[in-house]
């Protein structure tokens, strides 16, 4: 199916062809003359196979005072073996209304094609849309609930047909696959079964090749089984006739319905999909499906919508898929977006766009070179800037410097890495020499090793990577994997993306992860939060254990607090310590010297860090004069050490702020409980500790 041409674009002609992915094609609602679809047909049965008790119930419903007399007559005649589409529909509807009768109702509908013929089955199904079940509440004259089969009211656009919607797909498939003579007979006879709005919609769903019938449904949208309408649309004209009145529901956002819509109307569906994304009732899975549908559209508008969603949940994998599927379109539109976003260069969206464009340019150097002369000046300038940034990246490590990924202990079936993470978009993993980086392919192998690793069963290649690569670079790579997983909705099957933080994470990882763990239980993420506690214990640095202990003391959710306390006790037992002794050892030294201070060297200037009685840090210059804050490096300062010192002080303030209140409260509790320390413990962990000495020495001196 060809899409409308995009003016001004130049690229391979297949970028204007809509190709529905195979995994979606297999799930489409079949359309006669359309793509081949395999549908499973279950066998049904006739009225003769009804159990005697259920048959008696059906007769009671039809003979009762609620049922329409004409419908009752046709239904009872059907039970006696007479062939009437409306009678067949009445019996099925009556069975559905009986206790435990839904299975029998579905079985009779499935049996119509084989027992009564395809045209009869289509007409009988259309008649299901004309009738409904009516219930009469108990009254003095009729002390029990009465129900019967009646004609549906004109404004009763939904009635009781919901139970048979899944059966309609099988019937549509039989019509699509049937002999031409049988199909034409069904179409001719169905013309007599389009009396009501809902019937007209059902008939259009069953035989969508009658575009004029679909026209009528779209122009007069007063019956609303929206999924059937979605799957009946067969041209862009139908969307024009609807004029924006079709509001997608959750049931319309399945791969089955969306793939059928795409086959029917092609890229004309883009505005409808965009409208669906804006609906408040659209859930997570619906959102994924809509974005995936946009990703197959050979349309600039569809790609721009995906770009607008960049940074939002579930948006990255579909955008990556569209970028791979339409490389020339992606190059052109990403360059335009990068140029437009340069006015807000500090935004997250701009960073994500330039990151994706950079990866795309690296992946397609020949395409980029060929496309540059055809692009507008601004887009060309954006790409040239990206190419310059790419040139500054570390070169790939030579093959001879890389060790082979170990093959022992691999399962027969390797894990499939989800589409939510792409090694092309992850930070480079630098080798320890910081002069080379892992190639993209090797980074992909690293993801596989991380996915294979389980608690207590780390893939043997992970240790080899640790020896080969820079720890800080591995930590950034690891965090980027975790963030990609979070952005995709934290799928449980890929929880390895959380666990792997325990393999490469560092103190910066801990500072970023701890608030996430604290918040997860309030976001239906208690299980993830508990795994996060394991990650903190696995990282095992002083900062990691300090945050673990902090969660055990004051996590906002009782369940998480209890699990953190269990984890603290578990770690303490391994060390042969009480929880209180363990807490003493958790206070990091934060890089302070033995005197409890820190010297920050700017080259020509030096500053000394101290702490007040509340453990708030301050800085003093070389003359001992206190400053309100550490000054930013100036033009006369040595750039590298000054920048490093400024960054170091910022991290110190953040870490001490997180620890100070907890430590003060902990020591106050120890005083109230009259806790005792041995002299060596007191000298090591309190009076001699680089941070806590500022509290304990003052306390001792006052005492």
C-alpha atoms as one frame of an Amber mdcrd trajectory, in Angstrom:
protein
   0.000   0.000   0.000   1.506   3.322  -1.039   1.321   6.412   1.113   0.744
   9.926  -0.210   4.019  11.433  -1.337   5.750  13.883   0.970   6.654  17.029
  -0.980  10.313  17.905  -0.901  11.538  14.587   0.466  14.112  12.487  -1.293
  14.852   8.949  -0.328  14.337   5.322  -1.217  10.882   4.767  -2.748  10.069
   2.032  -0.233   9.911   4.713   2.452   6.515   5.600   0.970   5.132   2.061
   1.268   3.108   0.896   4.236   4.267  -2.538   5.349   2.308  -3.987   8.249
   4.636  -6.075  10.462   4.154  -9.822  10.278   3.380 -10.101  13.986   0.442
  -7.731  13.475  -0.684  -9.211  10.150  -1.295 -12.565  11.796  -3.784 -10.921
  14.162  -5.761  -8.778  11.734  -9.472  -9.096  11.111  -9.572 -10.675   7.618
 -10.766  -8.637   4.674 -11.761 -10.225   1.387  -9.071  -9.411  -1.146  -6.751
  -8.197   1.606  -3.668  -9.645   3.262  -3.886 -13.355   4.120  -4.794 -13.971
   7.764  -5.067 -17.256   9.599  -8.078 -17.500  11.921  -8.903 -20.473  14.092
 -12.467 -21.709  13.571 -14.067 -23.633  16.432 -16.779 -26.162  15.682 -20.332
 -25.436  16.772 -23.593 -27.349  17.029 -27.297 -27.043  16.294 -30.391 -26.760
  18.459 -30.722 -30.532  18.511 -27.583 -30.709  20.654 -28.964 -28.454  23.390
 -29.217 -30.097  26.834 -32.827 -30.787  27.782 -32.740 -28.542  30.848 -31.376
 -25.585  28.876 -33.859 -26.172  26.052 -36.652 -26.033  28.618 -35.299 -22.762
  30.005 -35.197 -21.268  26.495 -38.810 -22.294  25.877 -39.830 -20.711  29.198
 -38.156 -17.442  28.198 -39.875 -17.403  24.810 -43.288 -18.399  26.176 -43.093
 -15.938  29.050 -44.915 -12.592  29.208 -41.810 -10.463  28.486 -40.808 -11.850
  25.065 -42.167 -10.237  21.912 -44.851 -12.615  20.524 -43.544 -12.546  16.947
 -39.970 -13.198  18.065 -41.170 -15.935  20.383 -43.015 -17.629  17.529 -39.909
 -17.564  15.296 -37.686 -18.821  18.106 -39.961 -21.729  18.988 -40.183 -22.617
  15.288 -36.380 -22.695  15.172 -36.351 -25.105  18.099 -38.624 -27.359  16.012
 -36.134 -27.298  13.125 -37.438 -24.502  10.891 -34.780 -22.339   9.170 -35.121
 -18.625   9.791 -32.170 -16.230  10.400 -34.201 -14.150  12.844 -35.464 -17.288
  14.603 -31.924 -18.603  14.928 -30.848 -15.267  16.428 -33.757 -15.343  18.895
 -32.833 -18.822  20.181 -29.173 -17.822  20.612 -30.136 -14.629  22.476 -32.573
 -16.503  24.690 -29.917 -19.104  25.516 -27.492 -16.346  26.441 -30.057 -14.975
  28.930 -30.422 -18.351  30.674 -28.309 -19.478  33.604 -25.102 -20.974  32.223
 -26.347 -20.562  28.669 -23.635 -18.351  27.166 -21.497 -21.317  26.073 -24.489
 -22.869  24.320 -25.362 -19.566  22.662 -21.821 -19.256  21.293 -21.849 -22.888
  20.157 -25.052 -22.388  18.155 -23.659 -19.234  16.480 -20.511 -21.159  15.514
 -22.649 -23.945  14.109 -24.654 -21.744  11.729 -22.157 -21.694   8.788 -21.757
 -25.473   8.591 -25.367 -26.419   9.367 -27.286 -23.620   7.634 -24.858 -22.132
   5.119 -22.619 -19.057   5.073 -25.258 -16.609   3.836 -27.745 -17.804   6.475
 -25.085 -17.425   9.211 -24.285 -13.855   8.139 -27.968 -12.899   8.096 -28.643
 -14.549  11.468 -25.730 -12.665  13.003 -27.079  -9.403  11.589 -30.403 -10.219
  13.263 -28.653 -10.551  16.629 -28.052  -6.804  16.335 -31.801  -6.139  16.040
 -32.891  -7.857  19.244 -32.030  -7.683  22.930 -32.923  -9.071  26.353 -35.426
  -7.185  28.504 -35.750  -7.728  32.241 -38.903  -7.028  34.271 -38.332  -6.518
  37.971 -40.403  -8.525  40.472 -43.861  -7.181  41.282 -46.852  -8.342  43.361
 -48.292 -10.003  40.249 -44.949 -11.521  39.205 -42.875 -12.183  42.348 -39.721
 -13.218  40.491 -37.466 -11.617  37.865 -38.870 -12.081  34.351 -36.884 -11.736
  31.139 -37.494 -12.223  27.475 -36.319 -11.483  23.914 -37.584  -8.245  22.354
 -36.714  -5.933  19.479 -34.025  -3.412  20.419 -35.163   0.201  20.691 -33.882
   2.596  17.976 -31.638   4.398  20.492 -30.323   1.154  21.985 -27.074   1.240
  20.085 -25.226  -1.451  21.988 -27.864  -3.914  23.310 -26.648  -7.412  24.247
 -24.388  -8.049  21.263 -21.152  -7.666  23.223 -21.036 -11.380  24.023 -20.958
 -12.301  20.329 -18.379  -9.777  19.080 -15.573 -12.336  19.211 -17.699 -14.699
  17.095 -18.132 -12.030  14.439 -14.429 -12.163  13.595 -14.583 -15.871  12.805
 -17.659 -15.345  10.634 -15.962 -12.460   8.816 -12.983 -14.747   8.148 -15.236
 -17.424   6.656 -16.821 -14.810   4.402 -13.396 -13.500   3.357 -12.111 -16.988
   2.569 -15.280 -18.443   1.029 -16.025 -19.141  -2.630 -16.976 -16.097  -4.672
 -20.487 -17.428  -5.291 -21.107 -17.973  -1.569 -19.746 -14.532  -0.744 -21.913
 -12.782  -3.305 -24.980 -14.671  -2.069 -24.223 -13.508   1.478 -23.829  -9.877
   0.371 -27.107  -9.979  -1.587 -29.048 -11.481   1.304 -27.498  -9.173   3.871
 -29.034  -6.228   2.038 -32.345  -7.325   3.573 -30.964  -7.313   7.124 -29.857
  -3.674   7.466 -33.021  -2.247   9.055 -31.429  -0.657  12.135 -28.303   1.422
  12.653 -26.616  -1.330  14.615 -27.471  -3.914  11.982 -25.973  -1.692   9.293
 -22.761  -1.425  11.313 -22.550  -5.187  11.916 -23.191  -5.936   8.242 -20.471
  -3.459   7.215 -18.060  -5.215   9.550 -18.901  -8.633   8.100 -18.567  -7.536
   4.448 -16.318  -4.438   4.440 -15.918  -4.650   0.662 -19.295  -2.898   0.357
 -17.710   0.526   0.737 -21.046   2.247   0.093 -22.528   0.536   3.140 -19.533
   1.663   5.198 -20.070   5.189   3.798 -23.579   5.124   5.208 -22.389   4.027
   8.653 -19.733   6.754   8.757 -22.097   9.499   7.601 -24.735   8.518  10.191
 -22.798   7.462  13.248 -25.669   6.633  15.583 -24.740   3.021  16.345 -21.530
   2.501  18.229 -19.611  -0.723  18.326 -16.425   1.203  17.671 -14.093  -1.759
  17.118 -16.384  -3.133  14.413 -16.397   0.294  12.779 -12.604   0.527  13.045
 -12.304  -2.780  11.244 -14.881  -1.916   8.577 -13.192   1.270   7.347 -11.764
   0.776   3.877 -10.737   4.180   2.527  -9.611   7.644   3.583 -13.058   8.873
   2.543 -14.572   7.036   5.491 -12.512   9.078   7.937 -13.582  12.258   6.156
 -17.234  11.250   6.501 -16.720  10.602  10.213 -15.379  14.118  10.596 -13.626
  13.499  13.901 -16.669  11.878  15.548 -14.949   8.512  15.946 -13.325   8.584
  19.401 -11.122   5.502  19.856 -11.945   3.346  22.866  -9.616   1.003  24.728
 -10.842  -1.947  22.662  -9.862  -0.126  19.464  -6.203   0.093  20.473  -5.365
  -3.597  20.241  -2.868  -4.760  17.613  -5.742  -6.646  15.938  -7.935  -3.570
  15.519  -5.089  -1.186  14.675  -3.567  -3.476  12.056  -6.986  -3.865  10.420
  -7.450  -0.092  10.441  -4.046   0.420   8.819  -4.845  -2.087   6.084  -8.135
  -0.330   5.446  -7.170   3.355   5.365  -3.353   3.521   5.437  -1.627   6.759
   6.461  -4.968   8.573   6.539  -5.322   7.012  10.000  -2.473   9.122  11.448
  -4.704  11.953  12.781  -7.036   9.389  14.362  -4.106   7.682  16.103  -2.851
  11.057  17.313  -6.304  11.807  18.740  -6.340   8.456  20.512  -2.997   9.223
  22.204  -4.554  12.306  23.774  -7.467  10.426  25.363  -7.353  10.209  29.151
  -8.778   6.676  29.185  -5.964   5.242  27.072  -3.947   2.840  29.242  -0.302
   1.820  29.118  -0.738  -1.115  26.738  -3.019   0.941  24.484  -0.402   3.666
  24.358   2.294   1.188  23.343   0.098  -0.144  20.559  -0.755   3.311  19.218
   2.897   4.343  19.161   3.835   1.090  17.429   1.152   1.723  14.803   2.535
   5.204  14.144   6.012   3.695  13.818   5.021   1.720  10.693   3.386   4.680
   8.954   5.368   5.983   5.945   4.441   9.531   6.864   6.271  12.652   8.005
   3.349  13.501  10.266   3.531  10.124  12.001   7.273  10.495  12.576   6.812
  14.008  13.958   4.190  12.734  16.402   6.667  10.130  17.630   9.294  12.861
  17.981   6.874  14.948  20.011   6.503  11.992  22.362  10.257  11.547  22.859
  11.067  11.259  26.528   7.556  10.063  27.382   6.778   6.541  28.581   7.029
   3.803  25.945   7.985   6.287  23.203  11.604   5.347  22.558  11.243   1.806
  21.081   8.625   2.854  18.470  10.688   5.908  17.543  13.782   3.726  17.144
  11.775   1.292  15.030  10.569   4.117  12.771  14.137   5.418  12.510  15.373
   2.031  11.307  12.397   1.503   9.003  12.631   4.932   7.342  16.304   5.961
   7.594  16.147   8.864   5.108  12.976  10.302   6.614  14.503   9.938  10.078
  17.693  11.737   9.052  15.757  14.641   7.561  13.220  15.070  10.357  15.663
  14.478  13.196  17.943  17.135  11.726  15.019  19.552  11.493  14.031  18.791
  15.093  17.608  19.269  16.281  17.804  22.625  14.529  14.435  23.733  15.942
  15.334  22.563  19.429  18.719  24.310  19.477  16.969  27.396  20.860  16.372
  25.372  24.014  19.621  23.446  24.028  19.422  22.645  27.728  16.124  20.780
  27.511  15.787  17.040  27.949  13.949  16.753  24.632  16.775  18.470  22.735
  19.325  16.175  24.359  17.318  13.091  23.375  16.833  14.286  19.789  20.533
  15.055  19.300  21.464  11.752  20.923  19.221   9.853  18.505  20.442  11.879
  15.520  24.037  11.245  16.527  23.430   7.502  16.716  21.623   7.572  13.369
  24.467   9.441  11.672  27.007   6.988  13.108  24.923   4.045  11.919  24.356
   5.404   8.384  27.462   7.365   7.341  27.007   6.731   3.613  23.326   7.673
   3.670  24.208  10.830   5.602  26.889  11.837   3.129  24.585  11.282   0.178
  21.687  13.148   1.783  23.527  16.264   2.938  23.354  18.171  -0.388  19.579
  17.656  -0.569  18.803  19.028   2.892  17.946  22.616   3.869  20.839  24.671
   5.197  19.655  24.572   8.814  19.201  20.788   8.803  22.565  20.322   7.128
  24.205  22.500   9.776  22.622  20.433  12.538  23.995  17.224  11.031  27.461
  18.730  10.590  27.425  19.697  14.264  26.451  16.151  15.174  29.208  14.718
  13.016  31.722  16.945  14.776  30.460  15.685  18.139  30.691  12.090  16.921
  34.294  12.680  15.924  35.084  13.510  19.551  33.848  10.109  20.751  36.331
   7.496  21.805  37.344   5.189  18.952  36.398   1.535  19.099  38.895  -0.672
  20.866  40.927  -2.846  18.470  39.698  -6.399  18.356  42.969  -7.764  19.726
  42.521  -5.773  22.958  39.145  -7.342  23.684  38.810 -10.676  25.371  36.291
 -13.204  23.882  32.442 -13.225  25.806  32.846 -16.755  27.858  30.556 -19.394
  26.461  30.322 -21.729  29.439  27.156 -21.862  31.534  24.996 -20.342  28.804
  21.383 -21.524  28.594  20.200 -23.250  25.447  18.026 -20.227  24.693  19.544
 -16.792  25.127  17.326 -14.023  26.512  15.767 -11.620  24.050  16.787  -8.072
  24.887  13.694  -5.866  24.793  13.231  -3.141  22.207  13.307  -0.573  25.023
  17.113  -0.574  25.044  19.460  -0.097  22.106  23.258  -0.215  22.559  23.620
   2.445  19.858  21.936   4.962  22.173  23.711   3.973  25.383  26.808   5.807
  26.686  30.117   4.476  25.481  31.882   2.060  27.804  35.466   3.262  27.989
  38.353   0.895  28.549  40.565   1.568  31.553  42.988   3.535  29.390  40.134
   5.988  28.585  41.510   6.046  25.038  39.183   3.446  23.520  35.661   2.171
  24.040  33.756  -1.052  23.543  32.308  -1.322  20.015  28.525  -1.211  19.777
  28.392  -4.950  19.077  30.375  -5.653  22.248  28.035  -3.386  24.214  25.162
  -5.494  22.881  26.918  -8.643  24.125  27.327  -6.956  27.507  23.558  -6.417
  27.683  23.057 -10.128  27.041  25.472 -11.014  29.848  23.623  -8.697  32.220
  20.276 -10.216  31.226  21.684 -13.699  31.871  22.996 -12.767  35.326  20.906
 -13.671  38.358  21.469 -13.157  42.085  24.305 -15.469  43.040  24.799 -16.509
  39.387  26.599 -13.684  37.650  27.639 -14.410  34.071  31.414 -15.059  34.006
  31.907 -12.409  31.340  30.899  -9.663  33.772  34.132 -10.008  35.774  36.134
  -9.840  32.545  34.347  -6.605  31.633  35.096  -5.151  35.075  38.805  -5.838
  34.601  38.852  -4.385  31.099  36.678  -1.285  31.434  36.638   1.978  33.342
  34.429   1.670  36.472  32.870   5.121  36.118  32.034   4.468  32.476  30.444
   1.129  33.373  28.364   2.840  36.058  27.022   5.393  33.557  26.255   2.633
  31.042  24.480   0.659  33.760  22.384   3.653  34.848  21.377   4.411  31.256
  20.108   0.825  30.883  18.078   1.231  34.067  16.620   4.560  32.941  15.604
   3.089  29.575  13.790   0.305  31.441  12.012   2.820  33.654  10.992   4.905
  30.640   9.360   1.824  29.111   7.224   1.164  32.167   9.512  -1.237  34.120
   8.341  -4.496  32.463   8.679  -7.279  35.038  10.227  -9.732  32.578  13.191
  -7.362  32.207  13.797  -6.733  35.901  17.426  -7.629  35.231  17.773  -3.972
  34.206  17.313  -3.085  37.883  19.411  -5.917  39.291  22.374  -5.137  37.037
  22.903  -1.857  38.900  24.325  -4.000  41.692  27.087  -5.202  39.361  28.412
  -1.866  38.074  26.788   0.778  40.297  28.823   3.293  42.316  28.050   6.013
  44.851  26.493   8.252  42.190  24.225   5.341  41.261  23.190   5.037  44.903
  22.367   8.743  45.195  20.124   8.535  42.147  18.552   5.190  42.978  17.671
   5.703  46.650  14.903   8.301  46.008  13.428   6.031  43.324  13.316   3.101
  45.752  11.703   5.323  48.384   8.931   6.382  45.987   8.194   3.052  44.277
   5.788   1.562  46.869   3.469   4.519  46.334   3.464   3.725  42.605   2.448
   0.057  42.914   6.130  -0.823  42.866   6.727  -2.518  46.238   8.299  -5.579
  44.574  10.686  -3.366  42.593  11.583  -1.428  45.742  12.480  -4.652  47.563
  14.776  -5.657  44.697  16.250  -2.146  44.921  17.262  -2.899  48.514  19.167
  -5.940  47.222  20.880  -3.655  44.706  22.040  -1.257  47.431  23.432  -4.191
  49.428  25.139  -5.560  46.305  26.830  -2.216  45.539  28.002  -2.372  49.140
  29.914   0.904  49.403  29.700   2.997  52.562  27.292   5.367  50.823  25.142
   2.464  49.607  24.913   0.900  53.060  24.228   4.296  54.616  21.216   4.759
  52.319  20.086   1.203  53.033  20.183   1.912  56.761  18.359   5.210  56.189
  15.536   3.372  54.422  15.355   0.935  57.325  14.907   3.843  59.710  12.568
   6.192  57.869  11.250   4.813  54.590   7.789   6.369  54.112   6.100   2.995
  53.598   5.876   0.475  56.418   6.363  -2.583  54.209   9.507  -1.189  52.590
  10.857  -0.068  55.964  10.403  -3.581  57.350  12.146  -5.201  54.387  15.015
  -2.709  54.655  15.395  -3.559  58.344  15.559  -7.245  57.433  18.228  -6.509
  54.838  20.261  -4.460  57.344  20.060  -7.283  59.899  21.091  -9.783  57.232
  24.168  -7.757  56.256  25.026  -7.125  59.920  24.847 -10.848  60.730  27.271
 -11.620  57.931  29.699  -9.198  59.563  29.066 -10.535  63.094  27.658  -7.205
  64.291  24.539  -5.929  66.018  22.415  -3.501  63.942  23.676  -0.646  66.166
  27.312  -1.618  65.634  26.628  -1.975  61.946  25.129   1.539  61.889  28.322
   2.927  63.465  30.335   1.517  60.622  27.993   2.832  57.944  28.904   6.491
  58.305  31.183   7.295  55.347  34.212   9.515  55.789  33.101  11.486  52.695
  36.710  11.962  51.685  37.478  14.131  54.751  40.944  14.110  56.255  41.799
  12.880  59.761  41.051  16.315  61.176  37.551  16.288  59.751  38.168  18.743
  56.942  38.908  18.871  53.248  41.175  21.061  51.152  39.820  22.235  47.818
  42.587  23.235  45.447  41.876  25.758  42.685  45.560  26.127  41.794  46.337
  29.713  42.793  43.605  29.532  45.485  42.855  26.969  48.176  39.815  26.582
  50.420  39.306  24.550  53.589  36.021  22.774  54.381  34.714  22.687  57.957
  31.424  21.812  59.709  29.218  23.504  62.296  27.360  21.831  65.186  24.575
  20.741  62.806  27.108  19.160  60.436  26.483  21.829  57.829  29.623  22.326
  55.727  31.243  25.706  55.248  34.372  26.891  53.445  37.124  29.200  54.540
  39.861  30.786  52.455  43.544  30.453  53.271  43.300  33.377  55.719  40.629
  31.552  57.699  37.795  33.833  56.590  34.529  31.940  56.204  32.553  32.221
  52.996  28.827  31.704  52.495  29.546  29.264  49.673  32.362  27.940  47.564
  33.054  30.376  44.703  32.816  29.158  41.149  36.161  28.684  39.380  37.390
  31.906  37.797  39.523  32.770  34.790  42.731  32.805  36.868  42.111  29.389
  38.432  43.589  26.172  37.099  40.621  24.814  35.044  40.835  21.071  35.671
  41.568  20.934  39.420  39.218  23.854  40.076  36.342  22.173  38.235  37.026
  18.896  40.023  37.148  20.632  43.421  33.882  22.481  42.764  32.190  19.243
  41.775  33.643  17.481  44.798  32.221  20.068  47.211  28.777  19.880  45.591
  28.736  16.094  46.083  29.975  16.496  49.667  27.138  18.886  50.543  24.579
  16.536  49.035  25.887  13.444  50.805  26.344  15.089  54.201  22.885  16.667
  53.985  21.438  13.171  53.509  23.407  11.788  56.457  23.507  14.597  59.014
  19.939  14.530  60.335  19.988  10.738  60.577  23.285  10.698  62.480  22.233
  13.400  64.928  18.962  11.604  65.582  20.771   8.269  65.950  23.209   9.613
  68.520  20.419  11.361  70.444  18.591   8.009  70.652  21.788   6.332  71.827
  22.083   8.889  74.645  18.482   8.366  75.720  18.946   4.583  75.680  22.273
   4.943  77.556  24.094   2.909  74.976  27.724   2.048  75.745  30.729   1.725
  73.424  34.088   0.202  74.079  36.914   2.738  74.099  38.359   1.509  70.769
  34.898   1.649  69.176  34.241   5.152  70.521  37.619   6.429  69.318  37.293
   4.821  65.877  33.648   5.377  64.989  32.757   8.532  66.926  35.492  10.746
  68.341  37.923   9.800  65.627  35.478   9.688  62.718  36.163  12.500  60.207
  32.510  13.649  60.215  31.033  12.587  63.563  34.005  14.002  65.496  32.440
  17.434  64.964  29.522  16.354  67.175  31.098  13.961  69.638  34.212  16.021
  70.469  32.056  19.049  71.170  29.818  16.938  73.389  32.757  15.463  75.320
  34.412  18.848  75.757  31.188  20.335  77.134  30.721  17.387  79.462
